[in-house]
Amino acid sequence: RARTQREWSSQGVRNAMRKAPDNDKNRRRAATESSEKQAQKVRQMESRIARLEEVDEPRKEWTLEFTIGSAPRSSAVVATLDKA
């Protein structure tokens, strides 16, 4: 991902300088800054990756073992109907 974003930013700066449809310096500068912002995000991500600890071995999988005990029957009579 970082490599892709780095390529985007370098291409974006080049394109912003080269492919200006008009001589609007503000538009050209905005496009350049946008690409430079992308490069800044790449640098931030790389520094975050560098700060991550290296994992010696992956976590072992575990299974949840849970049982519900059986309960005695709550009632012998479930429903009654009087004077039907």
Phi, psi and omega in degrees: 000316181297319180298317180297315180295323179296319178296319179302314184293318181292321177294322182296318179295315179299314181294323181295323180283324188271313189264054177276115182293332177223179182267038180275106183291331180291318178295318180296318180293321179297319179294320179295315180296323178299317179292322178292326176296322177298318179295323178296321177298322178297314180298320178297316181296319180295323179290325176295319179296321180295330181280346180292145178279145178279134182273127180292308178218149182292159178296146177276142179287150176220158180241145178275121178249112184221128178234145176253123181292152180281141181252154176293158181298135186283327182202147177277328180259122181267314181211146175232153180230117180253142175051054180269000000 
